[in-house]
């Protein structure tokens, strides 16, 4: 082979090697490996859910409930799972809804009360009382007060000829029912006209309402905004009840309220009853 060809061949080999070296340095010295993360399918559990929106006071039927897949890490204490309670749909038939539920929402134990009991008693939280008061369309916000709404109870009393006094005796009180209707209106479109409203009260508030019904000329329910539902209800007009730790009795005569307290904080007995009879007899 001629020397010229050998020189040209050597130069070509050196150039190819140099080009390969430069190419390896530009790519990081090797082939890049692309790692694709493996997506694992989430584990699900069968959870009991409401098939339709359920208002307060509704009694559950088998058609209201269904099993639905729910992410296992989203299952919390209080859910009904098919693995633990396969007979839940059958067992919950007839239970009363205490707190509104929406379609697709998991059924939680705290939102329902057991079957077979009194529906109204099931709706009452511990320590509360259900007390009814007479209303009319004019006294009940034109019929637009619905179960589970919040109201103020306003007492109207005649003072003298042509003069009236008003007082808010209870504030932010929950309405349990209008007549015997315990179901609210999810759409807020329908009015409920009834003769009585059943209110959720504490024992002291129940006393206040009982006195207000006797001494007032009229009780008016003032509808409050739904935004007030989170606020606590007030204790009420304390001047209407003797709740200061003293024993005694209260007398309502001709729309006027008076009280008799037992001497030295003692309990009321026959002497107190006789005193009450004497006071009431003075007005005859």
Backbone as CSV, one residue per row, in Angstrom:
resi,resn,N_x,N_y,N_z,CA_x,CA_y,CA_z,C_x,C_y,C_z
1,UNK,0.875,-1.206,0.000,0.000,0.000,0.000,0.893,1.230,0.000
2,UNK,0.458,2.198,-0.731,1.246,3.419,-0.836,1.227,4.183,0.486
3,UNK,2.340,4.855,0.788,2.404,5.627,2.045,1.315,6.684,2.164
4,UNK,0.930,7.272,1.065,-0.098,8.335,1.115,-1.428,7.785,1.603
5,UNK,-1.754,6.553,1.107,-3.012,5.945,1.526,-2.983,5.566,3.009
6,UNK,-1.824,5.122,3.463,-1.702,4.772,4.893,-1.907,5.999,5.773
7,UNK,-1.388,7.132,5.348,-1.540,8.378,6.131,-3.007,8.790,6.186
8,UNK,-3.662,8.682,5.003,-5.080,9.086,4.950,-5.926,8.177,5.837
9,UNK,-5.649,6.834,5.809,-6.401,5.878,6.620,-6.188,6.129,8.111
10,UNK,-4.958,6.468,8.490,-4.666,6.744,9.895,-5.404,7.991,10.377
11,UNK,-5.412,8.998,9.529,-6.116,10.238,9.897,-7.605,9.974,10.068
12,UNK,-8.193,9.136,9.186,-9.630,8.838,9.274,-9.958,8.087,10.562
13,UNK,-9.090,7.122,10.925,-9.333,6.357,12.162,-9.269,7.270,13.378
14,UNK,-8.233,8.165,13.381,-8.111,9.089,14.523,-9.319,10.025,14.602
15,UNK,-9.783,10.507,13.459,-10.939,11.413,13.436,-12.197,10.717,13.934
16,UNK,-12.388,9.444,13.539,-13.569,8.713,13.993,-13.528,8.483,15.499
17,UNK,-12.354,8.144,15.990,-12.242,7.948,17.439,-12.501,9.234,18.210
18,UNK,-11.963,10.347,17.691,-12.188,11.647,18.361,-13.658,12.029,18.348
19,UNK,-14.326,11.770,17.221,-15.764,12.086,17.142,-16.562,11.248,18.130
20,UNK,-16.210,9.981,18.266,-16.905,9.131,19.240,-16.688,9.582,20.668
21,UNK,-15.470,10.015,20.960,-15.167,10.498,22.314,-15.992,11.742,22.643
22,UNK,-16.052,12.689,21.682,-16.829,13.930,21.901,-18.303,13.598,22.092
23,UNK,-18.821,12.651,21.296,-20.240,12.295,21.399,-20.564,11.675,22.754
24,UNK,-19.664,10.857,23.277,-19.894,10.241,24.593,-19.902,11.276,25.710
25,UNK,-19.018,12.269,25.609,-18.979,13.331,26.634,-20.234,14.189,26.600
26,UNK,-20.770,14.440,25.411,-21.971,15.276,25.295,-23.217,14.568,25.841
27,UNK,-23.289,13.269,25.801,-24.454,12.515,26.300,-24.283,12.017,27.724
28,UNK,-23.289,12.471,28.425,-23.097,12.076,29.827,-22.361,10.779,29.984
29,UNK,-21.801,10.305,28.958,-20.962,9.130,29.075,-21.700,7.820,29.016
30,UNK,-22.977,7.798,28.676,-23.687,6.523,28.595,-25.127,6.728,28.164
31,UNK,-25.837,5.666,28.070,-27.239,5.718,27.671,-28.127,6.002,28.872
32,UNK,-29.000,7.021,28.784,-29.871,7.400,29.893,-31.040,6.423,29.996
33,UNK,-31.287,5.972,31.240,-32.382,5.036,31.487,-33.593,5.791,32.007
34,UNK,-34.751,5.659,31.378,-35.985,6.326,31.788,-36.800,5.354,32.634
35,UNK,-37.080,5.744,33.874,-37.839,4.894,34.788,-39.299,5.354,34.820
36,UNK,-40.201,4.481,34.533,-41.635,4.776,34.552,-42.220,4.267,35.861
37,UNK,-42.800,5.171,36.699,-43.353,4.725,37.976,-44.523,3.766,37.768
38,UNK,-44.587,2.786,38.619,-45.667,1.809,38.556,-46.853,2.322,39.377
39,UNK,-48.003,2.501,38.747,-49.209,2.995,39.417,-49.976,1.808,39.983
40,UNK,-50.135,1.802,41.307,-50.878,0.726,41.944,-52.335,1.126,42.121
41,UNK,-53.221,0.234,41.855,-54.642,0.502,41.989,-55.021,0.614,43.460
42,UNK,-55.787,1.689,43.795,-56.192,1.911,45.191,-57.136,0.802,45.645
43,UNK,-56.962,0.417,46.899,-57.823,-0.592,47.484,-59.146,0.045,47.917
44,UNK,-60.251,-0.595,47.604,-61.571,-0.065,47.935,-62.291,-0.980,48.910
45,UNK,-63.252,-0.369,49.627,-64.159,-1.106,50.486,-65.590,-0.750,50.109
46,UNK,-66.499,-1.661,50.339,-67.909,-1.396,50.119,-68.461,-0.644,51.335
47,UNK,-68.946,0.572,51.095,-69.446,1.435,52.161,-70.915,1.740,51.896
48,UNK,-71.712,1.802,52.955,-73.137,2.104,52.827,-73.338,3.600,52.618
49,UNK,-74.067,3.966,51.538,-74.311,5.375,51.226,-75.804,5.593,51.010
50,UNK,-76.200,6.873,51.053,-77.591,7.250,50.760,-77.768,7.360,49.250
51,UNK,-78.813,6.753,48.718,-79.073,6.801,47.279,-79.717,8.112,46.864
52,UNK,-80.384,8.784,47.808,-81.046,10.065,47.521,-80.901,10.965,48.749
53,UNK,-81.157,12.243,48.575,-81.090,13.179,49.704,-82.194,12.848,50.711
54,UNK,-81.826,12.825,51.985,-82.757,12.452,53.041,-82.866,13.585,54.050
55,UNK,-84.072,14.141,54.268,-84.237,15.245,55.227,-84.327,14.740,56.652
56,UNK,-84.266,15.661,57.592,-84.431,15.327,59.006,-85.817,14.739,59.233
57,UNK,-85.878,13.668,60.019,-87.147,13.045,60.348,-87.570,11.944,59.408
58,UNK,-86.858,11.772,58.288,-87.225,10.712,57.339,-86.908,9.346,57.942
59,UNK,-87.784,8.381,57.695,-87.536,6.998,58.119,-86.908,6.239,56.956
60,UNK,-85.798,5.565,57.238,-85.044,4.891,56.190,-85.796,3.674,55.662
61,UNK,-85.740,3.519,54.340,-86.250,2.330,53.669,-85.074,1.645,52.971
62,UNK,-85.254,0.385,52.615,-84.178,-0.361,51.957,-83.767,0.316,50.651
63,UNK,-84.731,0.934,49.955,-84.437,1.592,48.675,-83.646,2.884,48.844
64,UNK,-83.546,3.378,50.071,-82.795,4.623,50.316,-81.302,4.387,50.431
65,UNK,-80.871,3.119,50.552,-79.472,2.806,50.857,-78.882,1.888,49.799
66,UNK,-77.555,1.962,49.645,-76.867,1.094,48.681,-75.404,0.987,49.084
67,UNK,-74.763,-0.108,48.640,-73.326,-0.292,48.855,-72.557,0.352,47.717
68,UNK,-71.460,1.048,48.056,-70.700,1.779,47.046,-69.210,1.635,47.358
69,UNK,-68.385,1.522,46.287,-66.932,1.439,46.478,-66.400,2.753,47.046
70,UNK,-65.555,2.623,48.063,-64.981,3.802,48.724,-63.499,3.524,48.982
71,UNK,-62.604,4.496,48.726,-61.172,4.255,48.985,-60.937,3.792,50.429
72,UNK,-60.133,2.748,50.560,-59.925,2.167,51.883,-59.327,3.171,52.863
73,UNK,-58.421,4.040,52.358,-57.805,5.016,53.269,-58.748,6.165,53.605
74,UNK,-59.930,6.213,52.961,-60.912,7.250,53.278,-62.025,6.774,54.175
75,UNK,-61.998,5.518,54.579,-63.022,4.964,55.468,-62.685,5.344,56.901
76,UNK,-63.613,6.011,57.583,-63.382,6.461,58.950,-64.319,5.723,59.894
77,UNK,-64.042,5.846,61.167,-64.877,5.211,62.176,-66.290,5.799,62.121
78,UNK,-67.284,4.965,62.115,-68.669,5.402,62.012,-69.308,4.997,60.701
79,UNK,-68.498,4.671,59.664,-69.040,4.188,58.395,-69.542,2.749,58.574
80,UNK,-70.547,2.391,57.776,-71.009,1.009,57.715,-70.329,0.340,56.520
81,UNK,-69.498,-0.673,56.759,-68.836,-1.403,55.682,-69.497,-2.761,55.508
82,UNK,-69.523,-3.199,54.250,-70.181,-4.469,53.956,-69.449,-5.635,54.592
83,UNK,-68.131,-5.532,54.738,-67.356,-6.612,55.343,-67.717,-6.793,56.804
84,UNK,-67.899,-5.670,57.532,-68.175,-5.741,58.968,-69.670,-5.831,59.270
85,UNK,-70.511,-5.171,58.436,-71.962,-5.156,58.673,-72.716,-5.519,57.402
86,UNK,-72.628,-6.766,56.945,-73.288,-7.133,55.683,-74.804,-7.002,55.738
87,UNK,-75.399,-7.008,56.946,-76.849,-6.909,57.087,-77.310,-5.503,57.440
88,UNK,-76.458,-4.491,57.206,-76.757,-3.125,57.652,-78.033,-2.572,57.015
89,UNK,-78.252,-2.822,55.729,-79.443,-2.271,55.054,-80.709,-2.792,55.713
90,UNK,-80.740,-4.065,55.999,-81.917,-4.656,56.631,-82.087,-4.156,58.061
91,UNK,-80.979,-4.026,58.788,-81.044,-3.598,60.179,-81.450,-2.137,60.328
92,UNK,-81.099,-1.303,59.353,-81.354,0.137,59.465,-82.731,0.550,58.948
93,UNK,-83.493,-0.373,58.395,-84.832,-0.029,57.931,-85.679,0.486,59.096
94,UNK,-86.319,1.631,58.888,-87.152,2.226,59.920,-86.429,3.203,60.816
95,UNK,-85.098,3.301,60.703,-84.355,4.276,61.505,-84.708,5.697,61.073
96,UNK,-84.500,6.645,61.982,-84.869,8.039,61.738,-83.620,8.859,61.443
97,UNK,-83.693,9.693,60.415,-82.583,10.576,60.051,-82.551,11.760,61.018
98,UNK,-81.455,11.927,61.738,-81.319,13.026,62.698,-80.683,14.255,62.069
99,UNK,-79.779,14.042,61.104,-79.073,15.128,60.425,-79.218,14.896,58.929
100,UNK,-79.520,15.938,58.125,-79.744,15.733,56.690,-78.573,15.025,56.027
101,UNK,-78.891,14.144,55.069,-77.885,13.440,54.284,-78.147,13.687,52.807
102,UNK,-77.073,13.693,52.017,-77.175,13.961,50.582,-76.890,12.688,49.794
103,UNK,-77.353,12.669,48.564,-77.165,11.504,47.706,-75.684,11.197,47.544
104,UNK,-75.307,9.935,47.758,-73.917,9.514,47.632,-73.093,9.692,48.892
105,UNK,-73.686,10.267,49.928,-72.954,10.492,51.176,-72.959,9.222,52.034
106,UNK,-71.796,8.838,52.587,-71.776,7.660,53.459,-72.672,7.847,54.678
107,UNK,-73.340,6.771,55.061,-74.199,6.782,56.241,-73.313,6.668,57.482
108,UNK,-73.487,7.606,58.419,-72.710,7.622,59.657,-73.655,7.382,60.822
109,UNK,-73.193,6.639,61.816,-74.042,6.267,62.950,-74.620,7.484,63.656
110,UNK,-73.844,8.563,63.746,-74.297,9.743,64.477,-75.449,10.458,63.781
111,UNK,-75.684,10.163,62.504,-76.721,10.870,61.754,-78.074,10.178,61.790
112,UNK,-78.149,9.012,62.394,-79.409,8.287,62.425,-79.700,7.814,63.835
113,UNK,-80.984,7.584,64.093,-81.430,7.033,65.380,-82.103,5.700,65.105
114,UNK,-82.018,4.795,66.084,-82.467,3.429,65.900,-83.929,3.303,65.547
115,UNK,-84.245,2.205,64.867,-85.624,1.929,64.480,-86.436,1.498,65.684
116,UNK,-87.749,1.667,65.581,-88.654,1.196,66.620,-88.928,2.207,67.705
117,UNK,-88.165,3.314,67.754,-88.378,4.305,68.794,-89.274,5.434,68.317
118,UNK,-89.598,6.326,69.248,-90.387,7.505,68.922,-89.566,8.435,68.045
119,UNK,-90.135,8.863,66.923,-89.381,9.680,65.972,-88.946,10.999,66.587
120,UNK,-89.837,11.677,67.293,-89.487,12.955,67.877,-88.428,12.794,68.957
121,UNK,-88.573,11.798,69.820,-87.573,11.553,70.861,-86.221,11.233,70.245
122,UNK,-86.214,10.585,69.067,-84.960,10.246,68.412,-84.244,11.480,67.894
123,UNK,-85.000,12.533,67.549,-84.397,13.746,67.015,-83.794,14.625,68.096
124,UNK,-84.210,14.426,69.339,-83.767,15.311,70.421,-82.363,14.950,70.885
125,UNK,-81.443,15.929,70.939,-80.141,15.676,71.552,-80.315,15.436,73.052
126,UNK,-79.320,14.832,73.657,-79.389,14.545,75.085,-79.548,15.839,75.885
127,UNK,-80.469,15.828,76.841,-80.688,16.978,77.706,-81.658,18.009,77.169
128,UNK,-82.176,17.823,75.946,-83.096,18.781,75.353,-84.535,18.304,75.503
129,UNK,-85.475,19.247,75.348,-86.902,18.969,75.457,-87.617,19.461,74.200
130,UNK,-88.716,18.800,73.869,-89.562,19.240,72.754,-90.816,19.872,73.328
131,UNK,-91.056,21.139,73.016,-92.200,21.876,73.552,-92.947,22.512,72.382
132,UNK,-94.259,22.357,72.371,-95.081,22.898,71.294,-95.677,24.237,71.707
133,UNK,-95.831,25.119,70.735,-96.490,26.398,70.969,-97.410,26.688,69.796
134,UNK,-98.535,27.342,70.069,-99.519,27.638,69.030,-98.998,28.762,68.138
135,UNK,-99.220,28.619,66.840,-98.825,29.653,65.888,-99.944,29.822,64.866
136,UNK,-99.835,30.885,64.102,-100.735,31.114,62.970,-99.870,31.548,61.800
137,UNK,-100.479,31.767,60.656,-99.708,32.216,59.499,-99.012,33.535,59.806
138,UNK,-99.733,34.442,60.485,-99.153,35.747,60.808,-98.049,35.628,61.838
139,UNK,-98.196,34.673,62.783,-97.205,34.533,63.851,-96.018,33.685,63.435
140,UNK,-96.108,32.988,62.310,-95.060,32.059,61.898,-94.412,32.432,60.586
141,UNK,-94.069,33.686,60.393,-93.355,34.164,59.195,-94.091,33.799,57.918
142,UNK,-95.417,33.928,57.949,-96.214,33.699,56.750,-96.238,32.259,56.283
143,UNK,-95.901,31.319,57.162,-95.896,29.908,56.784,-94.581,29.427,56.204
144,UNK,-93.550,30.275,56.212,-92.268,29.894,55.621,-91.268,29.371,56.652
145,UNK,-91.716,29.109,57.856,-90.862,28.451,58.844,-90.989,26.947,58.638
146,UNK,-89.859,26.281,58.461,-89.817,24.854,58.178,-89.077,24.119,59.287
147,UNK,-89.291,22.821,59.428,-88.512,22.040,60.390,-87.012,22.204,60.152
148,UNK,-86.283,22.329,61.246,-84.825,22.515,61.272,-84.409,23.959,61.027
149,UNK,-85.376,24.890,60.870,-85.052,26.310,60.812,-84.764,26.823,62.227
150,UNK,-84.236,28.049,62.291,-83.960,28.715,63.562,-84.847,29.943,63.693
151,UNK,-85.396,30.163,64.903,-86.317,31.266,65.123,-86.021,31.957,66.453
152,UNK,-86.492,33.201,66.566,-86.587,33.903,67.846,-88.044,33.869,68.284
153,UNK,-88.283,33.720,69.586,-89.639,33.740,70.128,-89.851,35.103,70.781
154,UNK,-90.788,35.865,70.231,-91.053,37.229,70.704,-92.402,37.246,71.421
155,UNK,-92.406,37.775,72.633,-93.634,37.870,73.426,-94.210,39.279,73.315
156,UNK,-95.502,39.353,73.048,-96.203,40.640,72.959,-97.213,40.706,74.104
157,UNK,-97.145,41.783,74.898,-98.059,41.947,76.037,-98.708,43.325,75.987
158,UNK,-99.989,43.365,76.329,-100.701,44.641,76.405,-100.392,45.292,77.748
159,UNK,-99.937,46.541,77.715,-99.654,47.264,78.953,-100.867,48.060,79.406
160,UNK,-101.423,48.834,78.536,-102.633,49.594,78.840,-103.347,49.869,77.525
161,UNK,-104.324,50.737,77.571,-105.134,51.014,76.388,-104.258,51.496,75.228
162,UNK,-104.171,50.671,74.177,-103.437,51.062,72.972,-101.939,50.970,73.091
163,UNK,-101.425,50.395,74.180,-99.981,50.321,74.378,-99.561,48.861,74.558
164,UNK,-98.495,48.457,73.872,-98.000,47.088,73.938,-96.505,47.092,74.231
165,UNK,-96.051,46.028,74.865,-94.621,45.840,75.121,-94.194,44.518,74.488
166,UNK,-92.994,44.488,73.927,-92.469,43.270,73.306,-91.164,42.881,73.980
167,UNK,-90.890,41.590,73.972,-89.646,41.080,74.548,-89.280,39.780,73.835
168,UNK,-88.016,39.660,73.449,-87.519,38.411,72.870,-87.192,37.473,74.022
169,UNK,-88.034,36.470,74.220,-87.858,35.579,75.377,-86.923,34.420,75.073
170,UNK,-86.788,34.030,73.793,-85.880,32.952,73.395,-85.249,33.320,72.058
171,UNK,-83.962,32.998,71.891,-83.259,33.369,70.664,-82.597,32.152,70.024
172,UNK,-82.626,32.141,68.699,-81.931,31.122,67.904,-82.343,29.707,68.298
173,UNK,-83.646,29.474,68.311,-84.202,28.186,68.728,-84.475,27.323,67.496
174,UNK,-84.138,26.054,67.587,-84.355,25.131,66.470,-85.805,24.656,66.450
175,UNK,-86.412,24.678,65.268,-87.772,24.165,65.075,-87.681,22.683,64.720
176,UNK,-88.302,21.845,65.534,-88.286,20.404,65.281,-89.379,19.979,64.303
177,UNK,-90.539,20.602,64.392,-91.657,20.186,63.544,-92.682,21.305,63.462
178,UNK,-93.436,21.300,62.377,-94.617,22.143,62.222,-95.805,21.197,62.180
179,UNK,-96.723,21.320,63.158,-97.742,20.296,63.376,-97.026,18.955,63.550
180,UNK,-97.316,17.950,62.727,-96.630,16.665,62.840,-95.656,16.437,61.685
181,UNK,-95.316,17.497,61.002,-94.366,17.403,59.890,-92.964,17.667,60.408
182,UNK,-92.097,16.638,60.351,-90.724,16.775,60.836,-89.718,16.862,59.704
183,UNK,-90.189,16.867,58.466,-89.292,16.883,57.317,-89.190,18.295,56.760
184,UNK,-87.968,18.766,56.594,-87.754,20.071,56.009,-87.918,20.030,54.499
185,UNK,-87.683,21.150,53.859,-87.795,21.268,52.411,-86.405,21.536,51.857
186,UNK,-85.734,20.517,51.254,-84.364,20.724,50.782,-84.228,21.867,49.785
187,UNK,-85.268,22.105,48.982,-85.199,23.157,47.961,-85.635,24.522,48.488
188,UNK,-86.246,24.560,49.674,-86.685,25.825,50.247,-87.794,26.496,49.475
189,UNK,-88.609,25.711,48.749,-89.638,26.293,47.897,-91.031,26.225,48.502
190,UNK,-91.253,25.275,49.401,-92.605,25.038,49.888,-92.800,25.614,51.278
191,UNK,-93.945,26.198,51.506,-94.302,26.712,52.826,-95.047,25.625,53.594
192,UNK,-94.909,25.662,54.923,-95.620,24.727,55.784,-96.502,25.537,56.714
193,UNK,-97.809,25.444,56.526,-98.763,26.189,57.351,-99.345,25.226,58.367
194,UNK,-99.208,25.560,59.643,-99.707,24.684,60.693,-100.189,25.490,61.877
195,UNK,-100.764,24.783,62.837,-101.313,25.447,64.022,-100.349,25.413,65.197
196,UNK,-99.354,24.513,65.167,-98.395,24.419,66.272,-96.985,24.248,65.709
197,UNK,-96.029,24.772,66.455,-94.613,24.580,66.145,-93.968,23.916,67.359
198,UNK,-93.222,22.855,67.129,-92.525,22.162,68.206,-91.070,22.620,68.211
199,UNK,-90.620,23.137,69.349,-89.294,23.740,69.468,-88.386,22.867,70.321
200,UNK,-87.086,22.924,70.017,-86.078,22.202,70.802,-85.529,23.149,71.872
201,UNK,-85.762,22.810,73.145,-85.420,23.703,74.246,-84.671,22.964,75.339
202,UNK,-83.926,23.734,76.121,-83.344,23.204,77.348,-84.432,23.192,78.420
203,UNK,-84.232,22.503,79.537,-85.257,22.508,80.597,-85.628,23.922,81.055
204,UNK,-84.641,24.788,81.187,-84.930,26.165,81.618,-85.711,26.914,80.550
205,UNK,-85.338,26.740,79.282,-86.056,27.405,78.204,-87.495,26.904,78.106
206,UNK,-87.706,25.628,78.443,-89.068,25.091,78.441,-89.923,25.799,79.488
207,UNK,-89.340,26.092,80.647,-90.072,26.838,81.687,-90.396,28.251,81.199
208,UNK,-89.421,28.886,80.551,-89.634,30.249,80.063,-90.778,30.289,79.061
209,UNK,-90.794,29.347,78.132,-91.857,29.319,77.136,-93.207,29.038,77.780
210,UNK,-93.234,28.159,78.777,-94.500,27.851,79.449,-95.074,29.091,80.121
211,UNK,-94.215,29.884,80.776,-94.685,31.114,81.415,-95.095,32.141,80.362
212,UNK,-94.284,32.267,79.303,-94.586,33.249,78.257,-95.920,32.958,77.592
213,UNK,-96.270,31.703,77.437,-97.555,31.343,76.835,-98.724,31.801,77.694
214,UNK,-98.519,31.865,78.999,-99.596,32.244,79.911,-99.723,33.753,80.075
215,UNK,-98.599,34.469,80.127,-98.660,35.897,80.441,-98.719,36.782,79.194
216,UNK,-98.506,36.204,78.010,-98.474,37.026,76.799,-99.849,37.081,76.140
217,UNK,-100.057,38.132,75.375,-101.244,38.203,74.527,-100.997,37.490,73.197
218,UNK,-99.711,37.379,72.858,-99.379,36.774,71.571,-97.909,36.396,71.560
219,UNK,-97.591,35.239,70.960,-96.211,34.825,70.739,-95.945,34.791,69.240
220,UNK,-94.864,35.409,68.837,-94.505,35.496,67.421,-93.168,34.792,67.219
221,UNK,-93.093,33.969,66.167,-91.835,33.331,65.797,-91.201,34.128,64.666
222,UNK,-89.985,34.607,64.891,-89.252,35.376,63.880,-88.195,34.476,63.254
223,UNK,-88.301,34.251,61.953,-87.385,33.359,61.239,-85.994,33.983,61.143
224,UNK,-84.960,33.176,61.432,-83.580,33.643,61.364,-82.885,33.054,60.135
225,UNK,-81.751,33.643,59.792,-80.964,33.178,58.660,-80.359,31.805,58.957
226,UNK,-80.157,31.015,57.901,-79.501,29.715,58.073,-78.056,29.879,58.538
227,UNK,-77.478,31.063,58.328,-76.107,31.306,58.777,-76.002,31.319,60.296
228,UNK,-77.141,31.488,60.990,-77.128,31.527,62.453,-77.204,30.142,63.082
229,UNK,-77.288,29.093,62.259,-77.469,27.750,62.804,-76.291,27.327,63.667
230,UNK,-75.096,27.851,63.368,-73.917,27.471,64.136,-73.803,28.160,65.471
231,UNK,-74.602,29.204,65.696,-74.543,29.923,66.958,-75.330,29.173,68.031
232,UNK,-74.953,29.385,69.284,-75.666,28.731,70.384,-76.960,29.477,70.669
233,UNK,-77.965,28.731,71.136,-79.220,29.384,71.504,-79.068,30.031,72.875
234,UNK,-79.836,31.086,73.098,-79.713,31.844,74.339,-80.469,31.152,75.459
235,UNK,-80.134,31.539,76.694,-80.837,30.994,77.842,-82.258,31.488,77.944
236,UNK,-82.530,32.674,77.379,-83.886,33.193,77.397,-84.085,34.284,78.423
237,UNK,-85.326,34.698,78.561,-85.690,35.773,79.490,-85.708,35.213,80.911
238,UNK,-84.630,35.418,81.638,-84.510,34.856,82.986,-85.532,35.432,83.958
239,UNK,-86.061,36.622,83.662,-87.006,37.237,84.591,-88.339,36.504,84.633
240,UNK,-88.573,35.586,83.677,-89.843,34.876,83.655,-89.850,33.630,84.536
241,UNK,-88.680,33.195,84.988,-88.625,31.981,85.800,-87.820,32.229,87.059
242,UNK,-88.159,31.458,88.095,-87.406,31.501,89.341,-86.400,30.361,89.289
243,UNK,-85.187,30.667,88.794,-84.180,29.628,88.593,-82.858,30.055,89.212
244,UNK,-82.926,30.629,90.392,-81.746,31.133,91.072,-81.289,30.228,92.202
245,UNK,-81.729,28.979,92.190,-81.334,28.067,93.246,-82.224,28.148,94.460
246,UNK,-83.267,28.990,94.428,-84.185,29.119,95.540,-85.436,28.299,95.263
247,UNK,-85.952,27.705,96.296,-87.193,26.956,96.143,-88.362,27.914,96.259
248,UNK,-89.369,27.649,95.484,-90.535,28.508,95.555,-91.515,28.162,94.464
249,UNK,-92.584,28.937,94.399,-93.588,28.725,93.374,-93.865,30.058,92.701
250,UNK,-94.372,29.972,91.456,-94.709,31.166,90.706,-96.208,31.202,90.474
251,UNK,-96.738,32.396,90.505,-98.182,32.583,90.362,-98.433,33.484,89.168
252,UNK,-99.330,33.048,88.290,-99.751,33.841,87.148,-101.223,34.155,87.338
253,UNK,-101.531,35.431,87.472,-102.923,35.838,87.700,-103.201,37.091,86.893
254,UNK,-104.218,36.988,86.054,-104.638,38.118,85.212,-103.483,38.633,84.364
255,UNK,-102.655,37.705,83.897,-101.551,38.099,83.035,-100.350,38.626,83.772
256,UNK,-100.396,38.699,85.103,-99.269,39.191,85.892,-98.552,38.012,86.530
257,UNK,-97.232,38.127,86.634,-96.404,37.052,87.167,-95.811,37.475,88.496
258,UNK,-95.940,36.619,89.497,-95.315,36.857,90.791,-94.799,35.531,91.307
259,UNK,-93.899,35.559,92.268,-93.320,34.335,92.805,-93.253,34.416,94.309
260,UNK,-93.272,33.258,94.929,-93.145,33.132,96.375,-91.968,32.217,96.651
261,UNK,-91.017,32.681,97.417,-89.827,31.910,97.723,-89.926,31.370,99.136
262,UNK,-89.544,30.127,99.285,-89.593,29.515,100.616,-88.608,30.202,101.541
263,UNK,-88.973,30.441,102.809,-88.074,31.098,103.754,-86.807,30.280,103.949
264,UNK,-85.663,31.003,104.043,-84.366,30.397,104.326,-83.975,29.351,103.290
265,UNK,-84.503,29.492,102.100,-84.119,28.572,101.039,-84.671,27.187,101.212
266,UNK,-85.651,27.007,102.097,-86.198,25.682,102.328,-87.110,25.264,101.205
267,UNK,-87.530,24.028,101.252,-88.394,23.512,100.192,-89.819,23.979,100.421
268,UNK,-90.536,24.075,99.292,-91.932,24.474,99.405,-92.745,23.324,99.950
269,UNK,-93.668,23.651,100.789,-94.508,22.618,101.392,-95.908,23.121,101.538
270,UNK,-96.670,22.539,102.458,-98.058,22.963,102.635,-98.189,24.437,102.961
271,UNK,-97.255,24.979,103.767,-97.361,26.393,104.144,-97.225,27.287,102.927
272,UNK,-96.336,26.881,101.994,-96.162,27.684,100.790,-97.398,27.617,99.910
273,UNK,-98.004,26.452,99.833,-99.229,26.318,99.052,-100.338,27.173,99.637
274,UNK,-100.437,27.185,100.972,-101.440,28.019,101.613,-101.172,29.489,101.331
275,UNK,-99.897,29.874,101.342,-99.553,31.271,101.056,-99.963,31.625,99.636
276,UNK,-99.745,30.700,98.698,-100.132,30.955,97.310,-101.629,31.124,97.192
277,UNK,-102.373,30.262,97.848,-103.833,30.370,97.819,-104.287,31.721,98.392
278,UNK,-103.584,32.162,99.446,-103.954,33.423,100.067,-103.706,34.580,99.113
279,UNK,-102.527,34.557,98.436,-102.207,35.642,97.503,-103.219,35.686,96.372
280,UNK,-103.532,34.501,95.816,-104.474,34.483,94.705,-105.861,34.867,95.152
281,UNK,-106.192,34.556,96.393,-107.503,34.915,96.931,-107.658,36.391,97.121
282,UNK,-106.521,37.107,97.317,-106.605,38.567,97.522,-107.082,39.286,96.283
283,UNK,-106.820,38.647,95.120,-107.212,39.331,93.892,-108.662,39.077,93.527
284,UNK,-109.348,38.213,94.247,-110.740,37.888,93.905,-111.675,38.969,94.413
